[in-house]
Amino acid sequence: MQDAFNHHSRRGFIALGAAFGLQAAAAGAQTPSGLTPVRVSSAADEDILGTVWGSQHGIFQKYGLDIDLRTANSGAAVAAAVVGGSIDIGKSSLFSLIAAHEKGIPIQLIAAAGVYSSTASTVDLLVKTGSPIRTAHDMNGKTVSVQALEDQFAVSVRAWVDQRGGDSTTLKFLEIPASAATAAIDDGRVDAAAFTNPSLSVALAGGKVQSIGHPFDGIGRFFIQSAYFTTSSYIAANRATVDKFVRAINESGAYVDSHQAQTADALSAFSKIPLDVIQHMTRTQLNTKLDPRNVQPVIDAAFKYKAITKNFDAKEMIAS
Protein backbone atom coordinates (compact mmCIF):
# COMPACT_ATOMS: atom_id res chain seq x y z
CA MET A 1 0.00 0.00 0.00
CA GLN A 2 3.00 2.24 0.03
CA ASP A 3 3.90 4.36 -2.97
CA ALA A 4 6.10 7.21 -4.16
CA PHE A 5 3.56 9.93 -3.47
CA ASN A 6 6.03 12.00 -1.45
CA HIS A 7 8.17 12.54 -4.53
CA HIS A 8 5.48 14.32 -6.60
CA SER A 9 5.20 18.10 -6.66
CA ARG A 10 1.72 19.60 -6.60
CA ARG A 11 1.99 20.83 -10.20
CA GLY A 12 3.41 17.59 -11.54
CA PHE A 13 0.84 15.63 -9.56
CA ILE A 14 -2.09 17.46 -11.15
CA ALA A 15 -0.50 17.14 -14.59
CA LEU A 16 -0.27 13.39 -14.05
CA GLY A 17 -3.99 13.32 -13.34
CA ALA A 18 -4.75 15.25 -16.52
CA ALA A 19 -2.69 12.74 -18.48
CA PHE A 20 -5.35 10.11 -17.88
CA GLY A 21 -7.24 11.96 -20.62
CA LEU A 22 -10.82 11.29 -19.48
CA GLN A 23 -13.52 13.84 -18.78
CA ALA A 24 -15.27 14.00 -15.43
CA ALA A 25 -18.82 12.67 -15.48
CA ALA A 26 -21.54 15.26 -15.03
CA ALA A 27 -22.98 15.35 -11.53
CA GLY A 28 -26.05 13.16 -11.25
CA ALA A 29 -25.55 11.45 -14.63
CA GLN A 30 -27.05 7.98 -14.87
CA THR A 31 -26.37 4.87 -16.92
CA PRO A 32 -29.08 3.36 -19.13
CA SER A 33 -29.89 1.06 -16.20
CA GLY A 34 -30.80 4.08 -14.08
CA LEU A 35 -27.74 3.62 -11.84
CA THR A 36 -25.34 6.48 -11.11
CA PRO A 37 -21.86 5.74 -12.52
CA VAL A 38 -18.89 6.08 -10.19
CA ARG A 39 -15.34 5.62 -11.44
CA VAL A 40 -13.15 4.12 -8.71
CA SER A 41 -9.42 3.38 -8.87
CA SER A 42 -6.85 1.60 -6.70
CA ALA A 43 -3.72 -0.43 -6.91
CA ALA A 44 -4.52 -4.15 -7.09
CA ASP A 45 -4.17 -4.90 -3.38
CA GLU A 46 -6.25 -6.45 -0.62
CA ASP A 47 -7.66 -3.19 0.72
CA ILE A 48 -9.81 -2.70 -2.40
CA LEU A 49 -11.63 -6.02 -1.90
CA GLY A 50 -14.68 -4.30 -0.39
CA THR A 51 -15.26 -2.52 -3.70
CA VAL A 52 -14.56 -5.65 -5.74
CA TRP A 53 -16.94 -7.81 -3.72
CA GLY A 54 -19.63 -5.17 -3.47
CA SER A 55 -19.60 -4.61 -7.22
CA GLN A 56 -19.71 -8.32 -8.05
CA HIS A 57 -22.49 -9.14 -5.59
CA GLY A 58 -24.94 -6.28 -6.00
CA ILE A 59 -24.22 -4.22 -2.90
CA PHE A 60 -23.44 -1.03 -4.79
CA GLN A 61 -26.30 -1.63 -7.18
CA LYS A 62 -28.64 -1.83 -4.20
CA TYR A 63 -27.62 1.73 -3.39
CA GLY A 64 -28.15 2.87 -6.98
CA LEU A 65 -24.50 2.94 -8.01
CA ASP A 66 -22.72 1.46 -11.02
CA ILE A 67 -19.04 1.03 -10.10
CA ASP A 68 -16.39 1.21 -12.83
CA LEU A 69 -13.28 -0.11 -11.04
CA ARG A 70 -9.91 0.58 -12.64
CA THR A 71 -6.48 -0.53 -11.42
CA ALA A 72 -3.42 1.70 -11.23
CA ASN A 73 0.26 1.12 -10.57
CA SER A 74 0.41 3.21 -7.39
CA GLY A 75 -1.54 5.31 -4.96
CA ALA A 76 0.14 8.41 -6.43
CA ALA A 77 -1.31 7.62 -9.86
CA VAL A 78 -4.74 7.04 -8.31
CA ALA A 79 -4.72 10.36 -6.47
CA ALA A 80 -3.49 12.20 -9.57
CA ALA A 81 -6.40 10.79 -11.55
CA VAL A 82 -8.87 11.85 -8.86
CA VAL A 83 -7.51 15.40 -8.79
CA GLY A 84 -7.39 15.49 -12.59
CA GLY A 85 -11.05 14.47 -12.83
CA SER A 86 -10.70 11.18 -14.71
CA ILE A 87 -11.54 9.19 -11.55
CA ASP A 88 -14.30 10.03 -9.07
CA ILE A 89 -13.16 8.13 -5.97
CA GLY A 90 -9.75 6.67 -5.24
CA LYS A 91 -8.26 4.37 -2.65
CA SER A 92 -4.69 4.81 -1.41
CA SER A 93 -2.50 4.37 1.63
CA LEU A 94 -3.26 6.84 4.40
CA PHE A 95 0.41 7.74 4.63
CA SER A 96 0.41 8.89 1.00
CA LEU A 97 -2.79 10.88 1.48
CA ILE A 98 -1.30 12.63 4.50
CA ALA A 99 1.65 13.70 2.35
CA ALA A 100 -0.78 14.93 -0.31
CA HIS A 101 -2.70 16.98 2.23
CA GLU A 102 0.48 18.64 3.41
CA LYS A 103 1.26 19.60 -0.21
CA GLY A 104 -2.13 21.28 -0.54
CA ILE A 105 -3.65 18.65 -2.85
CA PRO A 106 -7.47 19.18 -2.56
CA ILE A 107 -8.55 15.71 -1.46
CA GLN A 108 -10.86 14.59 1.34
CA LEU A 109 -11.17 11.18 3.01
CA ILE A 110 -14.67 9.69 2.83
CA ALA A 111 -14.31 6.11 4.14
CA ALA A 112 -11.79 3.74 5.69
CA ALA A 113 -10.44 1.02 3.42
CA GLY A 114 -7.91 -1.04 5.37
CA VAL A 115 -7.22 -1.10 9.11
CA TYR A 116 -4.10 -2.15 11.01
CA SER A 117 -4.71 -4.09 14.22
CA SER A 118 -1.90 -5.42 16.41
CA THR A 119 -4.08 -8.41 17.28
CA ALA A 120 -3.96 -9.51 13.63
CA SER A 121 -0.76 -7.91 12.33
CA THR A 122 -0.06 -8.00 8.61
CA VAL A 123 3.37 -6.30 8.90
CA ASP A 124 6.50 -7.88 10.40
CA LEU A 125 10.15 -6.93 10.80
CA LEU A 126 12.15 -9.87 9.48
CA VAL A 127 15.78 -10.90 10.05
CA LYS A 128 17.80 -13.87 8.86
CA THR A 129 16.84 -17.16 10.46
CA GLY A 130 19.21 -17.75 13.37
CA SER A 131 20.25 -14.09 13.53
CA PRO A 132 21.41 -12.78 16.92
CA ILE A 133 19.05 -9.82 16.39
CA ARG A 134 16.12 -10.47 18.73
CA THR A 135 15.07 -7.14 20.24
CA ALA A 136 14.74 -3.49 19.32
CA HIS A 137 17.99 -2.75 21.18
CA ASP A 138 19.73 -5.33 18.99
CA MET A 139 18.71 -3.22 15.97
CA ASN A 140 21.04 -0.36 16.92
CA GLY A 141 23.42 0.41 14.05
CA LYS A 142 21.72 -2.05 11.72
CA THR A 143 20.68 -1.61 8.07
CA VAL A 144 17.00 -2.00 7.23
CA SER A 145 15.34 -2.57 3.86
CA VAL A 146 12.25 -0.47 3.08
CA GLN A 147 10.42 0.33 -0.15
CA ALA A 148 11.02 4.09 0.20
CA LEU A 149 13.18 6.02 2.66
CA GLU A 150 10.35 8.11 4.12
CA ASP A 151 7.50 5.63 3.75
CA GLN A 152 5.27 4.21 6.47
CA PHE A 153 7.54 1.21 6.92
CA ALA A 154 10.59 3.39 7.63
CA VAL A 155 8.66 5.60 10.05
CA SER A 156 7.10 2.64 11.86
CA VAL A 157 10.44 0.82 12.23
CA ARG A 158 11.98 3.93 13.78
CA ALA A 159 9.06 4.33 16.20
CA TRP A 160 9.05 0.61 17.09
CA VAL A 161 12.78 0.63 17.84
CA ASP A 162 12.60 3.79 19.96
CA GLN A 163 9.62 2.58 21.99
CA ARG A 164 11.32 -0.71 22.84
CA GLY A 165 14.73 0.41 24.07
CA GLY A 166 16.64 0.99 20.85
CA ASP A 167 17.90 4.15 19.17
CA SER A 168 16.40 4.81 15.74
CA THR A 169 18.96 7.49 14.95
CA THR A 170 21.56 4.73 14.54
CA LEU A 171 19.55 2.88 11.87
CA LYS A 172 20.49 2.91 8.20
CA PHE A 173 17.82 2.43 5.51
CA LEU A 174 18.11 1.12 1.96
CA GLU A 175 15.39 1.22 -0.69
CA ILE A 176 14.89 -2.35 -1.90
CA PRO A 177 11.73 -3.78 -3.52
CA ALA A 178 9.85 -6.30 -1.39
CA SER A 179 10.50 -8.97 -4.02
CA ALA A 180 14.27 -8.61 -3.46
CA ALA A 181 14.34 -8.00 0.29
CA THR A 182 14.58 -11.65 1.39
CA ALA A 183 17.65 -12.14 -0.81
CA ALA A 184 19.14 -8.93 0.59
CA ILE A 185 18.77 -10.30 4.12
CA ASP A 186 20.12 -13.70 3.14
CA ASP A 187 23.29 -12.35 1.51
CA GLY A 188 23.94 -9.81 4.26
CA ARG A 189 23.31 -6.58 2.37
CA VAL A 190 20.75 -5.64 5.03
CA ASP A 191 20.16 -6.88 8.56
CA ALA A 192 16.37 -6.61 8.54
CA ALA A 193 13.41 -5.71 6.35
CA ALA A 194 9.83 -4.62 6.92
CA PHE A 195 7.38 -6.84 5.06
CA THR A 196 3.63 -6.78 4.57
CA ASN A 197 1.36 -9.41 3.07
CA PRO A 198 1.43 -11.16 0.67
CA SER A 199 5.24 -10.76 0.55
CA LEU A 200 5.40 -11.41 4.31
CA SER A 201 3.71 -14.81 4.08
CA VAL A 202 5.83 -15.84 1.10
CA ALA A 203 9.06 -14.80 2.84
CA LEU A 204 8.26 -16.63 6.08
CA ALA A 205 7.21 -19.76 4.18
CA GLY A 206 10.65 -19.90 2.56
CA GLY A 207 12.30 -20.45 5.95
CA LYS A 208 15.26 -18.09 5.36
CA VAL A 209 13.88 -15.31 7.57
CA GLN A 210 12.12 -14.98 10.91
CA SER A 211 10.07 -12.27 12.59
CA ILE A 212 11.24 -10.19 15.55
CA GLY A 213 8.16 -8.00 15.88
CA HIS A 214 5.37 -5.94 14.35
CA PRO A 215 6.76 -2.50 13.45
CA PHE A 216 3.35 -0.91 12.79
CA ASP A 217 2.78 -1.24 16.54
CA GLY A 218 5.19 1.69 16.75
CA ILE A 219 2.46 3.87 15.23
CA GLY A 220 -0.40 2.40 17.22
CA ARG A 221 -2.24 -0.77 18.09
CA PHE A 222 -5.19 0.14 15.88
CA PHE A 223 -5.31 2.70 13.08
CA ILE A 224 -6.57 3.24 9.54
CA GLN A 225 -3.86 2.38 7.03
CA SER A 226 -5.70 3.12 3.77
CA ALA A 227 -8.75 5.14 2.82
CA TYR A 228 -11.17 6.10 0.07
CA PHE A 229 -10.99 9.74 -0.98
CA THR A 230 -12.20 12.28 -3.51
CA THR A 231 -12.01 16.00 -4.11
CA SER A 232 -13.97 18.66 -2.28
CA SER A 233 -15.52 19.75 -5.56
CA TYR A 234 -16.77 16.23 -6.33
CA ILE A 235 -18.35 15.99 -2.88
CA ALA A 236 -20.07 19.36 -3.34
CA ALA A 237 -21.54 18.33 -6.69
CA ASN A 238 -22.32 14.70 -5.77
CA ARG A 239 -23.09 14.57 -2.05
CA ALA A 240 -25.85 11.96 -2.38
CA THR A 241 -23.60 9.71 -4.49
CA VAL A 242 -20.75 9.97 -1.98
CA ASP A 243 -23.09 9.15 0.91
CA LYS A 244 -24.38 6.09 -0.96
CA PHE A 245 -20.84 4.96 -1.73
CA VAL A 246 -19.85 5.20 1.93
CA ARG A 247 -22.87 3.15 3.06
CA ALA A 248 -22.20 0.54 0.37
CA ILE A 249 -18.47 0.19 1.06
CA ASN A 250 -19.08 -0.14 4.80
CA GLU A 251 -21.65 -2.87 4.19
CA SER A 252 -19.40 -4.69 1.74
CA GLY A 253 -16.34 -4.41 3.99
CA ALA A 254 -18.28 -5.84 6.92
CA TYR A 255 -19.31 -8.82 4.80
CA VAL A 256 -15.75 -9.47 3.61
CA ASP A 257 -14.39 -9.27 7.17
CA SER A 258 -16.85 -11.90 8.37
CA HIS A 259 -16.53 -14.15 5.28
CA GLN A 260 -12.82 -14.30 4.55
CA ALA A 261 -12.86 -17.87 3.26
CA GLN A 262 -15.71 -17.12 0.84
CA THR A 263 -14.03 -13.99 -0.51
CA ALA A 264 -10.52 -15.42 -1.00
CA ASP A 265 -11.19 -16.40 -4.63
CA ALA A 266 -12.33 -12.88 -5.50
CA LEU A 267 -9.23 -11.39 -3.88
CA SER A 268 -6.95 -13.77 -5.76
CA ALA A 269 -8.61 -13.07 -9.10
CA PHE A 270 -8.36 -9.30 -8.71
CA SER A 271 -4.97 -8.95 -7.00
CA LYS A 272 -3.24 -11.89 -8.75
CA ILE A 273 -2.04 -13.09 -5.35
CA PRO A 274 -1.98 -16.92 -5.49
CA LEU A 275 -4.96 -18.43 -3.70
CA ASP A 276 -2.81 -20.68 -1.51
CA VAL A 277 -0.91 -17.61 -0.25
CA ILE A 278 -4.15 -15.82 0.60
CA GLN A 279 -5.49 -18.85 2.43
CA HIS A 280 -2.45 -18.92 4.74
CA MET A 281 -1.89 -15.21 5.37
CA THR A 282 -3.43 -12.89 7.94
CA ARG A 283 -6.06 -10.84 6.16
CA THR A 284 -6.44 -7.07 6.50
CA GLN A 285 -9.53 -5.81 8.33
CA LEU A 286 -11.61 -3.64 6.00
CA ASN A 287 -14.56 -2.36 7.98
CA THR A 288 -14.37 0.44 10.49
CA LYS A 289 -15.76 3.92 10.91
CA LEU A 290 -13.67 6.77 9.50
CA ASP A 291 -12.82 8.13 12.93
CA PRO A 292 -10.19 10.91 13.11
CA ARG A 293 -8.85 9.25 16.27
CA ASN A 294 -7.78 6.32 14.07
CA VAL A 295 -6.10 8.66 11.57
CA GLN A 296 -4.24 10.97 13.96
CA PRO A 297 -1.58 8.44 15.12
CA VAL A 298 -0.30 8.10 11.54
CA ILE A 299 -0.10 11.89 11.12
CA ASP A 300 1.70 12.24 14.46
CA ALA A 301 4.26 9.55 13.59
CA ALA A 302 4.86 11.00 10.13
CA PHE A 303 5.60 14.39 11.70
CA LYS A 304 7.74 13.06 14.55
CA TYR A 305 10.01 11.20 12.13
CA LYS A 306 10.08 14.04 9.56
CA ALA A 307 8.13 12.40 6.75
CA ILE A 308 6.01 15.59 6.80
CA THR A 309 7.13 19.05 7.89
CA LYS A 310 4.17 20.09 10.05
CA ASN A 311 1.61 18.34 12.22
CA PHE A 312 -2.13 18.91 11.78
CA ASP A 313 -5.52 17.77 13.02
CA ALA A 314 -6.85 14.68 11.22
CA LYS A 315 -10.24 16.37 10.92
CA GLU A 316 -8.73 18.72 8.31
CA MET A 317 -8.56 15.93 5.73
CA ILE A 318 -11.85 14.14 6.50
CA ALA A 319 -14.99 15.16 4.61
CA SER A 320 -17.65 16.62 6.86
N, C-alpha and C positions, 0 to 999 in steps of 0.2 A: 503494500500500500504506500510505500514511500516513492517519491519521485524527485525530479530536479527542479521543482517549482522555484526554489530560492534563487536560482540562477537566471530567472527571467526578469527583465526590466518591465515596468508597467507598459511602456509604449510597444516594446517587442511582443509582450504578452497579448495585447489587444490585436496587434497585427496578425499574430498566429491564429487568433480566433477568426478574423476576417478571411483568412486563407482557406477556411473550410468551404467558403463559396456558396453557402445556402442562405436563403432569406428567412427571416423569422416569420412564423405563422401569425396571422392576424388573431388578436385576442378574441376568444369565443368561437373561432372557426370550428366546424364539425366535419367529420368524415361522412361518406354516404350512409354509414350505418347509424348516424346520429350521435356517435361518440365524439368526444373532444380529443383531438390528437395531442400527444405530449411526446416530444423528442427527448430521450434520456440517454446519457452516455457515461461510461465507466471503463476503467481497465478491466480485463477479464479475470477478476479475483472473487474470492468467496463472499466479500461484503455486499456484492450486488445481487446475491441469490434471492433476496426478498423481491426484487423487481422481476427477475427471471421467473420465479415460481408464480408470482401474482399475475403476470401476463399470460403464462401458459395455462393457468387454472381459473381464469375468469374473475379474479378478485378486483383488478382494476376496471374491468368491464362493468362489474356490479356498481361501481361508483361513476360510471359514465365516461371512462377514459380509455383511449386507444393508445397504448404505449409502443413507441418506435424506439427500440433499444439498440444502441450502436456502441461498439467497442472502440477503445482508443489505446494508444501505447503507454500513456502516463496520465496521472492526475493533472499535470500542467496542461497537457493538450485538451483534456476535458474542460478545465476551467476557462481556457482560452476560447473554446467553442461556445461556452455559455455566455461569456462577456461579448463575444463577437456576434451573437444572435443566431447561430446555426444550430444550437442545442438549447432546449428550454430548461432542463434540470440536469445537473451533473452529480456525480458521486466521486469523492476524492478523500485522501487521508486528511484528518483534521490538522495535522502538523503543517501540511502544505497550504491549507486554507487559512491558517493563522498567519503564515508568511504573506499570503496574498492580501489579507486584511491590512497588515502593517504597511504594505506598498500602496494602499489606497485603491485596490481593485474592488469595484462595487458589487460584491457578492454577499449574500445572506444565507445562513444555515436555516433549513426548514425541517429537517428530520435527521435522527441518528441513523447510521447505517450499520457500523460494526462497533462492538463494545469490548474493551479489555477487562477481564476479571482475573484476579490472582488465583481464584479457586479453580479456574480452568484456563491456565496460561497457554497461549499459543506462541510465545516468544521465549527463547532460552539463550543463555550465554554458553557457548560450547568451547571446550578445550580438547586437546588430544587425549585419547584414552590412556590412562596411566599417568597423566601429567601430575606434577607436584602442586599445580595450581588448584586450590580447593576453596579458597575464601576470597572475599573482596580485598583483604589486605595483601593476599598473594598476588593480586593483579598489579600492584605498584610497579611502575617502570615497564609494563608489558605493552605489546603491540596488538591492537584490536582491528579486525576487519569489519568495515561497515559499508553500506552501499553508497553513502555520501557523507562527507565530513561533518556537516551540520544537520544531519537528518535525525529523525526521532530515535533511531537506534543509538547513535552516538551520544545524544543527550541523555537517554535513559541509562546507558552504561555508566556514564559519568556520575549520574545521580545515585545509581545503585551502589557503586563503589564507595562514594562518599558517605552514604548512609550506613554502611556496614563496616566501617573502620579502615577503609583504604583512602588513597589520595588521588583523585581524578586528574590533578594537574600533572602527574607523572606519566599518564597514559599517552601512547602514540597511536594514531589512527591511520589506516590505509583504506582507500576506496577499492574494494574488490567485489565483483558481482557475486551474488549468493551461489550461483552455479559453480564458482571456482573457489569458494571460501574453504570448503572441506580440504581440498588439495593444498591450499595455502597453510592450513593448520598442520596437516600431515607432513609437509616438507619443511616446516619450521619458519616460513616467511612471516607468519603471525602467531601469536600465542593463543588468541581466542577470537571468536567471531559471534556476532549476534545474528540469530536465525529466527525466521518466522515460518509458519506452515505455508505451503507444503514442503519447502526446502528443509525445514526442521525435522520433519518425520523421516524424510529420505536420508538425511545426514545421520541421524541416530540409528536408523536401520542398518546402515553400512558398517557400524561397529568401530569406526576409526576415531570417533569423537564421543565425548560425554558432557552432560550438562552440569554446570556449577551454580545455576540460579536463573531467576526470571528477571531480566533487567528492567522490563516495563514496570515492575513493582517500585522502581525508583521514582517513577512519576506518580503512581497511586495504585491503590488496590482495585479500583474500579473507575474507569473513565471511558468516554467516547473516543474511539480511535479513527473513525471515518464518518462522513456525514453527507447527506444530500443538500444541495445548495442551488440557488438561482440568483438572478439580479434583482435589485430593488424595483427596477422598472417593470420586470416581468410580473412580480408579485402585485404591483399596483394595477396592472392591466388585466391580471388573471387570478385574482384572489380566490374565487370559488374553485378554480382548477387546482390551485396549490393546496387548498384545504382538503379537497378530495384525494389528491395524491398522498398527502400525509396520512389520512385515515387508512387508505388502501395499503401503503407500505408498512404501517404499523400492524395491520391485520395480517399481512403476508409474512412479515418477519416473525410474528408470534407463532404462526403455523410452522414455519421452518424450524424455529428453535425447539418446538415440541415434537417434531417429526423428522429428526435428522437422518434416520435410516431411509425413510421414504423419499427424501429430497437429495440423496447422494448422487443418484444417476443424473439428475438435472444439473447439479453443480459440476460434475465431471464433463458432461456434454458441453457446457458453456465455457468453463475455464480451461478445459483440456488437461486438467489434473487427472492422472490415472485413478480409476475407481478404487483400486485396492489401497492406494495411498490415502484417499479420502476416508475410507472405512476404518483406517487405523490411526488417524490423526485427531487431535482435539479440535473441535469445530468452534468457530467464532460465534459469539452470541450476537444476534441481529436486533433484537427488539428491546428498546428502552425509550423512555421519554427524553426529548431533547431538553435536558435540564442544564442550565449554565453552570451548576455546581459540578457537573461531570465533564465540563469543557475547561473550566478554569485551571485545573492542575496541569494540563498540557501547556497552556499559555504561560503559566508561572515557571515551569521547567524550561521552556524554550527561552524565556528571558534570563533566567538565572545562569544558564550556560551559553548565553550570547548567540543563540540562533536567531533571535530577533533583538532589536535595539531598544524597545520600550515595552513595558508591561501595559495591559489594558484589561478592562472588565469584559468578561465573556459575553455579557448581554449586548455589547456593541455589535457583534457579528451574528446575532440570532434574530431572525425575523419576528416582529411583534404581531 
